[in-house]
């Protein structure tokens, strides 16, 4: 996968695996440090043998959601067309227009 502007390792793990728990696998598969700063356009290896949350992964894929990290408390943002999709700590999605 090719990284997008504003993504961090958490965003990529959510996008590709549907689970932040797979961030360790992402780091190991790509020989990265935990504090690696993701640059846009970087190609990363995604090991499909690592299971995550398929429902979240498919939701993001079907809706063309590419998570990008932003500092709004502990919420994470992704662009959803012209709206903003926010995933809260409890896993709920909120669309802000």
Residue frames as qw, qx, qy, qz and C-alpha x, y, z in Angstrom:
[[0.000, 0.889, 0.458, 0.000, 0.00, 0.00, 0.00],
 [0.379, 0.385, -0.020, 0.841, 1.07, 3.57, -0.62],
 [0.255, -0.521, -0.532, 0.618, 0.75, 5.98, 2.30],
 [0.099, 0.807, 0.393, 0.429, -1.29, 9.19, 2.08],
 [0.127, 0.487, -0.245, 0.828, -0.60, 12.67, 3.42],
 [0.447, -0.484, 0.245, -0.711, -1.24, 12.90, 7.16],
 [0.917, -0.188, -0.307, -0.174, -1.31, 9.17, 7.87],
 [0.214, -0.628, 0.702, -0.259, 0.51, 7.58, 10.77],
 [0.184, 0.164, -0.969, -0.030, 1.06, 3.91, 11.61],
 [0.312, 0.254, 0.737, -0.543, -2.19, 3.76, 13.60],
 [0.543, 0.495, -0.013, -0.679, -4.16, 5.07, 10.60],
 [0.431, 0.403, -0.728, -0.348, -2.57, 2.52, 8.28],
 [0.017, -0.021, 0.974, -0.225, -3.24, -0.37, 10.67],
 [0.433, 0.388, 0.526, -0.621, -6.90, 0.69, 10.88],
 [0.527, 0.541, -0.256, -0.603, -7.19, 1.09, 7.11],
 [0.440, 0.398, -0.770, -0.234, -5.46, -2.12, 6.12],
 [0.255, -0.005, -0.945, 0.205, -6.39, -4.45, 9.00],
 [0.488, -0.574, -0.400, -0.521, -9.42, -2.79, 10.59],
 [0.759, -0.606, -0.217, 0.100, -7.66, -2.95, 13.94],
 [0.003, -0.900, 0.379, -0.213, -5.03, -0.92, 15.74],
 [0.817, -0.421, 0.393, 0.002, -3.79, -4.16, 17.32],
 [0.879, 0.314, 0.211, 0.290, -2.04, -4.97, 14.05],
 [0.119, 0.965, -0.229, 0.048, 0.24, -1.96, 14.32],
 [0.552, -0.573, 0.592, 0.127, 2.94, -4.24, 15.75],
 [0.774, 0.223, 0.547, 0.227, 2.70, -6.54, 12.72],
 [0.438, 0.883, 0.111, 0.129, 2.85, -3.53, 10.39],
 [0.177, -0.895, 0.408, 0.019, 6.01, -2.30, 12.15],
 [0.661, -0.335, 0.653, 0.156, 7.64, -5.74, 12.10],
 [0.746, 0.447, 0.467, 0.160, 6.73, -6.52, 8.47],
 [0.413, 0.870, 0.046, 0.264, 8.25, -3.23, 7.33],
 [0.721, -0.067, -0.239, 0.647, 11.23, -3.16, 9.73],
 [0.010, -0.744, -0.063, -0.666, 10.15, 0.18, 11.22],
 [0.203, 0.016, -0.631, 0.749, 10.60, 1.81, 14.62],
 [0.089, -0.635, -0.738, 0.210, 7.57, 2.49, 16.83],
 [0.038, -0.754, -0.163, 0.635, 8.16, 6.24, 16.45],
 [0.402, 0.129, 0.600, 0.680, 8.47, 6.07, 12.65],
 [0.246, 0.581, 0.130, -0.765, 7.17, 9.22, 10.95],
 [0.593, 0.406, 0.668, 0.191, 5.19, 8.17, 7.88],
 [0.006, 0.415, -0.310, -0.855, 5.94, 10.12, 4.71],
 [0.694, 0.511, 0.217, -0.459, 3.32, 10.41, 1.99],
 [0.647, 0.612, -0.389, -0.234, 4.02, 8.11, -0.95],
 [0.167, -0.475, 0.855, -0.124, 5.89, 5.48, 1.10],
 [0.766, 0.038, -0.533, -0.356, 5.19, 1.91, 0.02],
 [0.402, -0.401, 0.703, -0.428, 4.50, -0.43, 2.94],
 [0.328, 0.030, -0.930, -0.165, 4.13, -4.20, 3.03],
 [0.653, -0.189, 0.234, -0.695, 0.71, -5.40, 4.18],
 [0.084, 0.136, -0.987, 0.011, 0.67, -9.02, 5.33],
 [0.624, -0.178, -0.273, -0.711, -2.86, -10.30, 4.69],
 [0.608, -0.117, -0.774, 0.130, -2.19, -13.28, 6.96],
 [0.107, -0.065, -0.558, 0.820, -2.56, -10.88, 9.91],
 [0.177, -0.615, -0.726, -0.250, -6.21, -10.83, 10.94],
 [0.006, -0.039, 0.272, -0.962, -7.90, -7.68, 12.15],
 [0.372, 0.450, 0.594, -0.554, -11.49, -6.50, 12.19],
 [0.271, 0.210, 0.736, 0.583, -12.86, -7.36, 8.74],
 [0.066, 0.803, 0.592, -0.015, -16.06, -5.34, 9.29],
 [0.149, -0.859, 0.020, 0.489, -14.17, -2.10, 9.88],
 [0.341, -0.298, 0.613, 0.647, -11.72, -2.84, 7.06],
 [0.243, 0.422, 0.774, 0.405, -14.57, -3.52, 4.60],
 [0.007, 0.885, 0.412, -0.218, -16.51, -0.42, 5.74],
 [0.199, -0.737, 0.245, 0.598, -13.49, 1.77, 5.04],
 [0.316, -0.081, 0.746, 0.581, -12.80, 0.06, 1.72],
 [0.204, 0.594, 0.751, 0.203, -16.41, 0.27, 0.47],
 [0.021, -0.944, -0.302, 0.130, -16.68, 3.93, 1.42],
 [0.599, 0.558, -0.069, 0.570, -13.20, 4.87, 0.16],
 [0.429, -0.895, 0.063, -0.101, -12.16, 6.04, 3.63],
 [0.702, 0.319, -0.352, 0.530, -8.45, 6.69, 4.09],
 [0.543, -0.783, -0.246, 0.174, -7.84, 7.51, 7.76],
 [0.421, 0.532, -0.233, 0.697, -5.62, 10.48, 8.54],
 [0.522, -0.438, -0.539, 0.496, -4.64, 11.23, 12.12],
 [0.004, -0.671, -0.022, -0.741, -5.62, 14.54, 13.69],
 [0.288, -0.083, -0.688, 0.661, -5.37, 15.72, 17.27],
 [0.459, -0.431, -0.144, -0.763, -8.92, 16.26, 18.49],
 [0.715, -0.425, 0.399, -0.385, -8.74, 14.78, 21.98],
 [0.424, -0.265, 0.860, 0.101, -8.46, 11.05, 21.45],
 [0.729, 0.523, 0.364, -0.251, -10.62, 10.91, 18.32],
 [0.388, -0.212, 0.642, 0.626, -9.26, 10.06, 14.90],
 [0.466, 0.634, 0.106, -0.609, -10.47, 11.63, 11.68],
 [0.442, 0.067, 0.740, 0.502, -10.88, 10.46, 8.11],
 [0.281, 0.296, -0.203, -0.890, -12.18, 12.34, 5.12],
 [0.375, 0.373, 0.849, -0.016, -15.51, 11.05, 3.86],
 [0.311, 0.685, 0.455, 0.477, -16.11, 12.91, 0.59],
 [0.080, 0.642, -0.059, 0.760, -16.78, 16.49, 1.76],
 [0.668, -0.669, -0.038, -0.324, -17.70, 15.40, 5.28],
 [0.098, 0.541, -0.760, 0.346, -15.49, 14.31, 8.15],
 [0.854, -0.257, -0.422, -0.162, -15.89, 10.85, 9.64],
 [0.145, -0.619, 0.604, -0.481, -14.83, 10.65, 13.27],
 [0.780, -0.167, -0.603, -0.002, -14.24, 7.33, 15.02],
 [0.411, -0.744, 0.269, -0.454, -14.48, 7.79, 18.77],
 [0.087, -0.470, 0.839, -0.260, -12.67, 5.79, 21.45],
 [0.612, 0.032, 0.688, -0.389, -15.67, 3.47, 21.84],
 [0.315, 0.024, 0.848, 0.425, -15.61, 2.60, 18.13],
 [0.351, 0.731, 0.539, -0.229, -18.65, 4.66, 17.10],
 [0.378, 0.189, 0.397, 0.815, -18.60, 6.61, 13.83],
 [0.088, 0.787, 0.365, -0.490, -19.87, 10.20, 13.66],
 [0.462, 0.418, 0.402, 0.671, -20.18, 12.11, 10.37],
 [0.120, -0.701, -0.198, 0.674, -19.68, 15.87, 10.66],
 [0.498, 0.632, 0.443, 0.395, -20.77, 17.95, 7.68]]
